[in-house]
Amino acid sequence: MHRFVTQIGLEAWEPEWLGRRLPALFVINLAEIWRSTGYAVVILLAGLQVIPKDYYEAAMIDGASAWQRFKSVTIPLLMPAIHINILLSIIYGLRVFDIVYILTGGGPGHDTETFSTLILNEFSQDRYAQSTAINLVFCLLLVAIAFTYQKFSQKTEVEL
């Protein structure tokens, strides 16, 4: 695309997707959402298949509309799958490395730098102690966030 735009003399119209902070963050987030959507859909589909049909039949006999069945049966029984998706998204979002490293390398400047790219940069500059310390803090932060989220999310789940 770059060659084509340059050949016809419209290089001024070519956006700098990865050269500025906000477009770079947008592109990275879009790529990460695209990558993780398949996993989320499979987990939600598995959660939907576990819901017994008896609950829907009982709600229909009670006169519940489609919206009321969705709100009162589907969503509460799908909450474990939703919580797993949210927890995995938080974990993968915090430890994202490959997309950021391939697209921007943590730049422009340090605008898209993540814990993982920071650890790599410190390690590659022979600052092993700083790299290890950052990695330890990152792991503890990840465990604390995951544990806290799991603790609070259990309160909204119902049992079959």
MARKOLKE-903439 format. One line per field, with one value per residue: x, y, z of N, C-alpha, C, O in turn; chain; residue number from 1. Coordinates in steps of 0.02 Angstrom, whole numbers, padded with zeros to 5 digits. Layout:
! residues N
n_px = (X:...)
n_py = (Y:...)
n_pz = (Z:...)
ca_px = (X:...)
ca_py = (Y:...)
ca_pz = (Z:...)
c_px = (X:...)
c_py = (Y:...)
c_pz = (Z:...)
o_px = (X:...)
o_py = (Y:...)
o_pz = (Z:...)
c = (A:...)
k = (NUM:...)
! end
This chain:
! residues 160
n_px = (00041:00098:00193:00111:00037:00142:00190:00087:00092:00030:00076:00059:-00069:-00067:-00100:-00017:-00014:00057:00149:00112:00045:-00099:-00162:-00078:-00103:-00238:-00232:-00159:-00245:-00357:-00303:-00276:-00404:-00462:-00384:-00421:-00558:-00610:-00580:-00658:-00788:-00799:-00793:-00909:-01006:-00991:-01033:-01168:-01217:-01220:-01326:-01477:-01622:-01739:-01755:-01786:-01907:-01986:-01988:-02057:-02181:-02220:-02247:-02150:-02070:-01964:-01858:-01864:-01833:-01704:-01641:-01667:-01638:-01539:-01427:-01392:-01355:-01254:-01153:-01033:-00956:-00944:-00871:-00752:-00708:-00687:-00587:-00483:-00463:-00415:-00295:-00226:-00222:-00141:-00020:00017:00125:00180:00105:00122:00262:00292:00219:00250:00359:00357:00358:00283:00415:00393:00262:00176:00225:00232:00225:00292:00369:00449:00519:00592:00669:00747:00816:00887:00976:01071:01033:01000:00955:00859:00769:00728:00670:00564:00491:00455:00375:00275:00221:00170:00077:-00010:-00059:-00122:-00222:-00296:-00336:-00412:-00513:-00573:-00620:-00719:-00803:-00865:-00973:-01079:-01117:-01227:-01286:-01316)
n_py = (-00059:00060:00082:00099:00215:00306:00301:00360:00486:00529:00530:00615:00593:00473:00387:00395:00262:00191:00279:00380:00415:00393:00334:00220:00153:00125:00038:-00069:-00111:-00147:-00253:-00343:-00366:-00427:-00543:-00608:-00629:-00748:-00847:-00800:-00811:-00949:-00992:-00929:-00993:-01125:-01105:-01071:-01192:-01271:-01231:-01290:-01340:-01346:-01237:-01133:-01179:-01181:-01045:-00999:-01059:-00990:-00871:-00781:-00659:-00656:-00568:-00563:-00696:-00701:-00605:-00653:-00789:-00833:-00739:-00740:-00878:-00886:-00813:-00873:-00908:-00782:-00716:-00790:-00756:-00617:-00619:-00688:-00596:-00486:-00539:-00577:-00452:-00378:-00445:-00435:-00448:-00490:-00429:-00293:-00283:-00324:-00232:-00098:-00100:-00043:00090:00241:00330:00293:00261:00152:00053:-00095:-00199:-00316:-00280:-00185:-00263:-00343:-00243:-00194:-00312:-00337:-00234:-00271:-00256:-00348:-00365:-00263:-00302:-00427:-00385:-00304:-00401:-00484:-00397:-00375:-00505:-00526:-00421:-00463:-00585:-00535:-00451:-00546:-00635:-00550:-00509:-00634:-00667:-00567:-00590:-00711:-00687:-00649:-00758:-00895:-01058:-01207)
n_pz = (00000:00039:-00062:-00174:-00142:-00135:-00267:-00341:-00295:-00176:-00044:00064:00105:00166:00313:00474:00550:00648:00695:00779:00943:00982:00862:00855:00977:00956:00843:00897:01000:00923:00847:00952:01003:00891:00887:01006:01001:00947:01045:01151:01099:01082:01216:01268:01189:01233:01365:01341:01292:01402:01480:01543:01450:01518:01604:01517:01465:01580:01608:01496:01515:01628:01568:01525:01425:01276:01301:01442:01473:01424:01505:01636:01638:01542:01552:01696:01709:01619:01673:01734:01619:01560:01659:01655:01527:01545:01644:01576:01474:01546:01598:01478:01418:01505:01493:01362:01226:01099:00992:01017:01013:00883:00804:00851:00937:01061:01043:00975:01049:01214:01215:01186:01264:01358:01508:01470:01357:01418:01510:01419:01356:01463:01496:01377:01378:01467:01600:01712:01844:01860:01762:01812:01933:01886:01820:01927:02004:01909:01895:02026:02030:01928:01980:02096:02042:01966:02067:02151:02061:02035:02162:02186:02077:02099:02178:02096:02026:01989:02038:01945)
ca_px = (00000:00142:00223:00059:00023:00201:00195:00039:00105:-00016:00104:00033:-00134:-00057:-00100:00037:-00049:00099:00198:00086:00021:-00168:-00174:-00042:-00142:-00299:-00215:-00139:-00306:-00398:-00272:-00285:-00475:-00472:-00352:-00453:-00630:-00625:-00580:-00716:-00849:-00801:-00810:-00979:-01045:-00990:-01077:-01237:-01236:-01228:-01389:-01530:-01681:-01795:-01763:-01821:-01976:-02021:-01999:-02109:-02245:-02236:-02267:-02094:-02055:-01897:-01812:-01863:-01797:-01633:-01618:-01674:-01613:-01476:-01371:-01366:-01323:-01196:-01103:-00966:-00920:-00928:-00816:-00690:-00687:-00660:-00524:-00433:-00448:-00372:-00229:-00193:-00211:-00084:00042:00024:00193:00195:00075:00155:00332:00294:00192:00282:00419:00348:00359:00333:00440:00373:00189:00141:00265:00197:00271:00332:00421:00495:00563:00638:00717:00794:00858:00931:01027:01111:01010:00966:00921:00799:00724:00700:00627:00504:00454:00426:00320:00222:00188:00131:00020:-00055:-00091:-00166:-00281:-00336:-00367:-00463:-00570:-00607:-00655:-00779:-00848:-00901:-01035:-01132:-01132:-01278:-01272:-01369)
ca_py = (00000:00118:00093:00124:00284:00345:00304:00406:00552:00546:00510:00659:00566:00410:00398:00365:00219:00169:00330:00426:00379:00370:00282:00159:00118:00100:-00019:-00124:-00136:-00180:-00318:-00387:-00385:-00474:-00605:-00642:-00637:-00819:-00881:-00777:-00839:-01021:-00999:-00912:-01047:-01181:-01086:-01075:-01262:-01303:-01210:-01338:-01314:-01346:-01169:-01093:-01204:-01157:-00973:-00989:-01078:-00934:-00813:-00735:-00642:-00675:-00525:-00584:-00759:-00685:-00567:-00690:-00858:-00840:-00700:-00767:-00943:-00877:-00773:-00904:-00901:-00711:-00700:-00819:-00713:-00554:-00634:-00702:-00533:-00446:-00570:-00569:-00381:-00355:-00477:-00432:-00434:-00502:-00380:-00228:-00287:-00328:-00172:-00035:-00108:-00002:00160:00295:00346:00237:00268:00088:00005:-00136:-00231:-00365:-00246:-00153:-00317:-00360:-00188:-00195:-00371:-00331:-00184:-00302:-00237:-00409:-00355:-00223:-00344:-00476:-00350:-00285:-00463:-00506:-00351:-00388:-00568:-00514:-00380:-00505:-00631:-00496:-00431:-00605:-00660:-00502:-00514:-00698:-00663:-00527:-00616:-00768:-00664:-00639:-00821:-00939:-01128:-01242)
ca_pz = (00000:00043:-00128:-00219:-00123:-00153:-00340:-00371:-00268:-00122:00021:00116:00126:00201:00386:00513:00597:00703:00710:00830:01002:00981:00811:00871:01029:00924:00801:00941:01032:00872:00832:01010:01005:00836:00905:01062:00991:00936:01110:01190:01069:01097:01287:01276:01158:01280:01420:01318:01282:01468:01511:01529:01416:01566:01631:01467:01462:01640:01601:01445:01547:01673:01528:01516:01355:01256:01338:01512:01476:01414:01564:01699:01634:01504:01580:01759:01702:01577:01708:01740:01555:01552:01705:01629:01472:01571:01678:01525:01439:01590:01600:01413:01406:01544:01473:01290:01205:01029:00947:01030:00991:00809:00772:00869:00979:01121:01024:00970:01117:01257:01220:01184:01301:01408:01554:01435:01316:01465:01535:01366:01346:01519:01490:01319:01394:01519:01667:01731:01908:01848:01723:01858:01980:01851:01807:01991:02020:01861:01913:02087:02011:01889:02027:02140:02003:01950:02129:02172:02016:02045:02226:02179:02025:02125:02210:02048:01991:02017:02024:01907)
c_px = (00044:00172:00173:00045:00081:00205:00146:00043:00059:00010:00081:-00033:-00127:-00055:-00039:00007:-00007:00150:00176:00051:-00050:-00183:-00138:-00079:-00205:-00285:-00197:-00201:-00351:-00369:-00281:-00357:-00489:-00442:-00391:-00528:-00649:-00629:-00642:-00781:-00855:-00820:-00883:-01025:-01047:-01035:-01151:-01261:-01247:-01295:-01444:-01591:-01741:-01808:-01802:-01894:-02016:-02036:-02054:-02178:-02267:-02254:-02212:-02083:-01983:-01845:-01807:-01826:-01722:-01604:-01618:-01647:-01544:-01418:-01347:-01330:-01262:-01140:-01036:-00925:-00900:-00870:-00750:-00663:-00656:-00592:-00468:-00414:-00403:-00301:-00192:-00178:-00151:-00018:00053:00096:00201:00167:00109:00226:00337:00273:00232:00347:00416:00346:00291:00352:00430:00298:00151:00179:00222:00249:00318:00386:00471:00544:00614:00690:00769:00842:00908:00986:01071:01095:00967:00928:00857:00747:00689:00652:00561:00460:00421:00367:00261:00185:00145:00069:-00032:-00093:-00141:-00229:-00325:-00371:-00423:-00524:-00609:-00647:-00720:-00828:-00888:-00967:-01092:-01151:-01186:-01261:-01331:-01407)
c_py = (00063:00134:00123:00197:00329:00353:00353:00475:00575:00526:00554:00633:00502:00421:00365:00322:00202:00220:00381:00385:00351:00320:00217:00119:00088:00037:-00080:-00154:-00173:-00249:-00367:-00410:-00437:-00542:-00644:-00655:-00710:-00858:-00863:-00807:-00913:-01032:-00982:-00965:-01108:-01166:-01090:-01147:-01298:-01286:-01260:-01305:-01309:-01276:-01125:-01114:-01179:-01082:-00959:-01007:-01022:-00870:-00762:-00722:-00663:-00634:-00546:-00650:-00747:-00653:-00610:-00761:-00860:-00803:-00727:-00834:-00940:-00839:-00808:-00898:-00828:-00691:-00730:-00778:-00648:-00566:-00648:-00639:-00488:-00474:-00561:-00496:-00354:-00385:-00477:-00412:-00435:-00449:-00312:-00229:-00287:-00262:-00109:-00042:-00067:00072:00182:00320:00285:00234:00202:00033:-00031:-00164:-00277:-00333:-00211:-00205:-00336:-00306:-00185:-00254:-00364:-00278:-00206:-00277:-00294:-00401:-00316:-00264:-00396:-00444:-00330:-00346:-00488:-00462:-00363:-00452:-00560:-00472:-00420:-00553:-00594:-00474:-00490:-00632:-00615:-00506:-00578:-00698:-00625:-00555:-00676:-00748:-00658:-00704:-00860:-01010:-01158:-01290)
c_pz = (00000:-00026:-00176:-00205:-00143:-00229:-00370:-00340:-00212:-00053:00078:00144:00166:00276:00419:00567:00658:00724:00762:00884:00994:00924:00827:00925:01000:00882:00843:00975:00983:00855:00890:01016:00950:00855:00958:01053:00983:01001:01150:01164:01085:01171:01299:01246:01203:01340:01402:01312:01348:01500:01493:01497:01464:01594:01582:01461:01522:01635:01549:01474:01594:01635:01517:01441:01339:01293:01411:01521:01469:01477:01627:01697:01602:01537:01647:01752:01657:01612:01720:01676:01543:01597:01683:01571:01496:01604:01627:01486:01481:01590:01534:01397:01444:01519:01398:01272:01130:00982:00955:01002:00915:00777:00787:00908:01043:01106:00999:01039:01160:01263:01220:01222:01353:01456:01517:01392:01361:01493:01482:01355:01402:01514:01433:01329:01453:01589:01693:01796:01900:01810:01768:01908:01947:01838:01871:02010:01974:01878:01976:02072:01973:01934:02072:02103:01988:02011:02152:02127:02027:02110:02220:02127:02049:02156:02162:02011:02028:01998:01986:01952)
o_px = (00029:00175:00189:00041:00069:00222:00161:00004:00050:-00028:00083:-00052:-00175:-00014:-00014:00001:-00033:00191:00216:00029:-00059:-00215:-00165:-00085:-00224:-00322:-00217:-00209:-00379:-00407:-00294:-00370:-00524:-00472:-00395:-00558:-00700:-00674:-00674:-00824:-00909:-00859:-00917:-01077:-01100:-01070:-01192:-01319:-01279:-01318:-01457:-01609:-01788:-01866:-01845:-01938:-02074:-02090:-02093:-02227:-02327:-02274:-02227:-02086:-01947:-01793:-01752:-01791:-01681:-01550:-01573:-01635:-01496:-01366:-01287:-01280:-01222:-01085:-00985:-00865:-00846:-00825:-00697:-00603:-00604:-00546:-00412:-00356:-00358:-00253:-00134:-00126:-00114:00034:00094:00124:00225:00203:00124:00247:00380:00304:00248:00386:00467:00332:00244:00309:00456:00272:00098:00166:00182:00309:00378:00443:00530:00604:00673:00749:00828:00902:00966:01035:01103:01138:00906:00873:00805:00687:00629:00599:00508:00399:00364:00314:00204:00123:00088:00015:-00092:-00154:-00196:-00284:-00386:-00430:-00477:-00581:-00670:-00702:-00772:-00888:-00941:-01013:-01150:-01197:-01189:-01226:-01389:-01453)
o_py = (00112:00192:00168:00237:00385:00407:00384:00519:00635:00508:00533:00650:00478:00460:00314:00344:00200:00207:00420:00329:00291:00269:00163:00058:00032:-00012:-00136:-00215:-00225:-00297:-00426:-00468:-00486:-00594:-00705:-00689:-00732:-00898:-00907:-00827:-00937:-01077:-01017:-00981:-01140:-01211:-01110:-01162:-01350:-01323:-01271:-01249:-01272:-01257:-01085:-01072:-01159:-01060:-00912:-00973:-01009:-00821:-00705:-00768:-00686:-00660:-00547:-00660:-00777:-00671:-00603:-00790:-00885:-00833:-00737:-00846:-00987:-00832:-00774:-00883:-00815:-00655:-00699:-00766:-00626:-00527:-00623:-00630:-00456:-00437:-00540:-00481:-00313:-00353:-00516:-00365:-00388:-00425:-00279:-00181:-00255:-00239:-00071:00005:-00057:00112:00143:00330:00231:00207:00197:-00026:00000:-00154:-00278:-00356:-00206:-00191:-00343:-00320:-00175:-00246:-00384:-00277:-00165:-00277:-00289:-00427:-00334:-00260:-00407:-00471:-00337:-00343:-00511:-00487:-00363:-00454:-00585:-00485:-00413:-00562:-00618:-00478:-00486:-00650:-00639:-00507:-00578:-00726:-00647:-00545:-00690:-00790:-00660:-00703:-00858:-01022:-01138:-01323)
o_pz = (-00034:-00046:-00214:-00252:-00167:-00253:-00421:-00356:-00203:-00009:00136:00200:00196:00300:00395:00625:00714:00768:00786:00872:01000:00937:00813:00920:01017:00887:00828:00977:01000:00848:00878:01033:00963:00840:00955:01095:01010:01011:01180:01203:01100:01186:01337:01274:01209:01364:01443:01326:01350:01544:01434:01514:01450:01606:01602:01454:01514:01655:01558:01459:01600:01666:01501:01400:01383:01314:01439:01570:01504:01500:01669:01750:01632:01549:01656:01786:01656:01585:01716:01679:01518:01576:01690:01566:01471:01594:01635:01468:01454:01583:01533:01367:01418:01523:01372:01301:01100:00938:00906:00970:00887:00730:00742:00911:01075:01150:01002:01082:01145:01312:01251:01212:01388:01447:01531:01391:01344:01498:01498:01347:01388:01526:01440:01293:01485:01633:01696:01803:01929:01825:01762:01923:01977:01845:01868:02030:01995:01874:01978:02098:01986:01926:02084:02131:01995:02008:02171:02151:02028:02113:02245:02134:02021:02161:02183:01970:02089:01949:01995:01929)
c = (A:A:A:A:A:A:A:A:A:A:A:A:A:A:A:A:A:A:A:A:A:A:A:A:A:A:A:A:A:A:A:A:A:A:A:A:A:A:A:A:A:A:A:A:A:A:A:A:A:A:A:A:A:A:A:A:A:A:A:A:A:A:A:A:A:A:A:A:A:A:A:A:A:A:A:A:A:A:A:A:A:A:A:A:A:A:A:A:A:A:A:A:A:A:A:A:A:A:A:A:A:A:A:A:A:A:A:A:A:A:A:A:A:A:A:A:A:A:A:A:A:A:A:A:A:A:A:A:A:A:A:A:A:A:A:A:A:A:A:A:A:A:A:A:A:A:A:A:A:A:A:A:A:A:A:A:A:A:A:A)
k = (1:2:3:4:5:6:7:8:9:10:11:12:13:14:15:16:17:18:19:20:21:22:23:24:25:26:27:28:29:30:31:32:33:34:35:36:37:38:39:40:41:42:43:44:45:46:47:48:49:50:51:52:53:54:55:56:57:58:59:60:61:62:63:64:65:66:67:68:69:70:71:72:73:74:75:76:77:78:79:80:81:82:83:84:85:86:87:88:89:90:91:92:93:94:95:96:97:98:99:100:101:102:103:104:105:106:107:108:109:110:111:112:113:114:115:116:117:118:119:120:121:122:123:124:125:126:127:128:129:130:131:132:133:134:135:136:137:138:139:140:141:142:143:144:145:146:147:148:149:150:151:152:153:154:155:156:157:158:159:160)
! end
